[in-house]
Amino acid sequence: MKILEMTATFGKLHKATLRPGPGLTLIMAPNEGGKSTWAAFLRAMLYGFPQRDRDKAGYLAEKNRYQPWSGAAMEGSLTLEWQGRSLTLRRGPKGTAAWGTFSAVWTATGEPVPGLTGENCGETLLGVSREVFERTAFVGQGEIALSPSGDLEKRVAALATSGEEDVSYSQVERRLKDWLNRRRVNVRVGLIPELEGELASVEEALSRQGSLLRQTQEARQEKEALETQRADLEARLQAHAAASAAQQSERRQQAQVDYDAAFAELQGLERAARALPPTEKLRQAQGDLAYLNTLTANLKLAEKAIPEAREKMEWAEKAVDFAQWFKGLDPYQANAQAQKDHQAASRGDPTRLMILLAALNAILYGFTAYRWWFQGELSSMLLAVLCSACWLWMFFFRRKLQRERQAILERYKVDQPEDILKRAAVFQRDYAAALEAHQAYQAVAKERDKLAAQREELTTQLLEFVHPFAPEVTDLFGVSAALSRALQQGERLALAKAKAEAAERLLSALPSPGAGQAQPLLIPTPQGDPAQLSAQLGEVNTELRRSSDTAARLEGELRSLGDPAELEARRGQLLEQLELRRGEYEAIAAAMESLKNADSLLRERFSPAVNERAGHYLSLLTGGRYDKASLTRQFQALAQEAGETAPRQDLSLSGGAAQQLYLAVRLAMCDMALPQGDPCPILLDDALDAFDDERTRLALECLLETAKTRQVLLFTCHSRERSLVKDENVTVWEG
């Protein structure tokens, strides 16, 4: 099969066309030039999109990843040469499905290709499934290494046995292992452990049933013995009860007499106490009487304090009246008058002024005498005469002021003007003391009157309270006695009630005499103490309840375990099933061993050929440095250097050498696993990126050799490939 032309509106491609040559085609384009998109388009045209491919974190499904950037509908066509004829495949949208329509027609006639559908297109044209194609001829970018595949295993098995491609070793092994694990994973998980566990439970239930049956029989025997003992104790207690019936009859008669006497006494006290107030009222009245005594004591103290307060008030008033110079004045007025008189008395002492004027006159007289005597001026003499006149006027004015000052001081009976202010201060103090004493006297008198009124009111209330049941009372002493008598009478009434109630309870507790108690002396006196017999009966009843509960519990547990016959039958079934499952387990284990041996035989038939072919290609790719290659069951490639005895894993090789190894394996798988009648193309997307120039040259020579029998499409972002190949069969396409 050869690709003739591809036209795509796919991802970044918009109505783009690619025409590969028949042999090796170099498709050169820079990074993000659409090389990987062309590779994905070819795979999608052949196999469509995976149905279960979904978007997830860090990954886009192919049908979403390659939506056209231009916004147009995703569509494309692929023209192929297949079985000597040209056919054209077309895919496009259908509704919301990005790749919903498919058609396959013969290019020359336009007639549909029979039996070719969108689902089987790739497998029909290439002869292999999508998984086999991706692991052989389709080398995606960064995907040159192989990964395990059930389809590839089926293909290898079919080629090795010339059989059908419907089964692989790993799938069968997985199925057998699942069957094996279903029967036993370990000692706890699987059908066998489940059956073993159920069998152990059934056997344990059977053992438990036998033990419970014995315990139940023992509990029933103990219960019967306790019931017999209880019946004997009850009979003996009944005999004691019959013997004491006569004594109870006598006790009831005496109790009846006591009750009648107590009831009669209670009725008499109730009649006498009908006029009495409730006990709470009586106790409240006693409290009021005690408070009245307190009022009386406080009243006496108040009356005793009145003379003392009156005397203090009179002394304070006398001290105020003694100050005749402030008579009829209040403290404010007295203070104003004292300030005024103090100022007037202070002006009546001009002694300093007189001394100053005398000194001034002496100086003037001396100065005037000097000028009159030496200069003969009369004006100075006149000034001296005027000063003398002023001094005389001041002398007489001084005497007037002294008389007024003396009169003020005599009125206050003091020697200095400052004493007037002291008199005023004393007057203020005495006046305040007199006012305070007067207020104190009034307060004491008011308190005395208040206490007297309260005492009178409370006395009247108490007399009115006791007169209904003690009309003869006229004073407080009688009130106290009447309250005490009333309370005592109430206590006697309460005691009589309690006594009557006790007598009634005793009478009610004693059984009424019956017909069977007429001849109590005919019943023999039983043996044993009734109290001890009652205690023993209580212990027996307790043990009997315990024994009954134990028997009931054991019987219930025995019933919960089921029918012993059913358990035995189930035990037999479990043994049969367990034997069957163990036989199946051994058979599956043997089948797995046989499968392993068969797989080894298949690999012995197929692996040498694949390994030999891969070694041939690896020798070409490495220039003879590595001449052997092999592939493990897990599709891990190994390479052996020429002259060495041990192969190397791909992980121990350089990146370029590892890619050479896997390229050799893929070419070998293409030769061995793919149909050779109409070989399908090989597509390599940047598969030579990790190669240096020499490795690239060798790889191109190997691919040119392969291109002689099948079409090879090599996508690259470098220009060195074009310069390294000088062959007329190479087609170069630049994107």
Sequence and secondary structure as in RCSB ss.txt:
>XXXX:A:sequence
MKILEMTATFGKLHKATLRPGPGLTLIMAPNEGGKSTWAAFLRAMLYGFPQRDRDKAGYLAEKNRYQPWSGAAME
GSLTLEWQGRSLTLRRGPKGTAAWGTFSAVWTATGEPVPGLTGENCGETLLGVSREVFERTAFVGQGEIALSPSG
DLEKRVAALATSGEEDVSYSQVERRLKDWLNRRRVNVRVGLIPELEGELASVEEALSRQGSLLRQTQEARQEKEA
LETQRADLEARLQAHAAASAAQQSERRQQAQVDYDAAFAELQGLERAARALPPTEKLRQAQGDLAYLNTLTANLK
LAEKAIPEAREKMEWAEKAVDFAQWFKGLDPYQANAQAQKDHQAASRGDPTRLMILLAALNAILYGFTAYRWWFQ
GELSSMLLAVLCSACWLWMFFFRRKLQRERQAILERYKVDQPEDILKRAAVFQRDYAAALEAHQAYQAVAKERDK
LAAQREELTTQLLEFVHPFAPEVTDLFGVSAALSRALQQGERLALAKAKAEAAERLLSALPSPGAGQAQPLLIPT
PQGDPAQLSAQLGEVNTELRRSSDTAARLEGELRSLGDPAELEARRGQLLEQLELRRGEYEAIAAAMESLKNADS
LLRERFSPAVNERAGHYLSLLTGGRYDKASLTRQFQALAQEAGETAPRQDLSLSGGAAQQLYLAVRLAMCDMALP
QGDPCPILLDDALDAFDDERTRLALECLLETAKTRQVLLFTCHSRERSLVKDENVTVWEG
>XXXX:A:secstr
 EEEEEEEEETTEEEEEE   SSEEEEE  TTSSHHHHHHHHHHHHH   TT   BTTB  HHHHT  TTS   E
EEEEEEETTEEEEEEEEEETTEEEEEEEEEETTT  B TT  TTTHHHHHHSS HHHHHTTTEE TT  S    H
HHHHHHHHHHHT  SS  HHHHHHHHHHHHHHH SSSSSSHHHHHHHHHHHHHHHHHHHHHHHHHHHHHHHHHHH
HHHHHHHHHHHHHHHHHHTHHHHHHHHHHHHHHHHHHHHHHHHHHHHTTTS  HHHHHHHHHHHHHHHHHHHHHH
HHHHHHHHHHHHHHHHHHHHHH GGGTT  HHHHHHHHHHHHHHHHHT  HHHHHHHHHHHHHHHHHHHHHHHHT
  SHHHHHHHHHHHHHHHHHHHHHHHHHHHHHHHHHHT SSTHHHHHHHHHHHHHHHHHHHHHHHHHHHHHHHHH
HHHHHHHHHHHHHHHHTTT TT  SHHHHHHHHHHHHHHHHHHHHHHHHHHHHHHHHHHS    GGGS GGGS  
 SS HHHHHHHHHHHHHHHHHHHHHHHHHHHHHHHT  HHHHHHHHHHHHHHHHHHHHHHHHHHHHHHHHHHHHH
HHHHHHHHHHHHHHHHHHHHHHTTSEEEEEE TT  EEEEETT SS EEGGGS HHHHHHHHHHHHHHHHHHHS 
SSS   EEEESTTTT  HHHHHHHHHHHHHHTTTS EEEEES SHHHHH   TTEEEEE 
